[in-house]
Amino acid sequence: VQVVESGGGLVQAGGSLRLSCEVSGRIFNSGAVGWFRQAPGKEREFVAAIMWSDRSTYYSDPVQGRFSISRDKAKNEVYLQMDSLKPEDTAVYYCAVDDWSGYDRIKVSRWYDDWGHGTQVTVSA
């Protein structure tokens, strides 16, 4: 499985970006696709995730209400719409695939099996 992110860039605070995650290879119905981010000097943190089978979505508290995750099952793609961006959203954003997920592990990075190389998002004040 290969995972490729795109859509990052530089945006002013209050602006929007849409990240895309293209997955080549099978995503199991038992699985999930998640977005994580890592800012300089900080640990990688969960952002959002979507269950592949029923499209259940999960968000971290800092992005709840501002970010929206969706998927196109036919294209094997996942999107992260990011609105009302803040400087603290600046980070490298990673997409990852978990072959066997659930509500108790979907927010935990160590359970994810395949990762992309990340895309930089920079939000200026």
Disulfide bonds with the S-S distance in Angstrom:
Cys21-Cys95 1.97
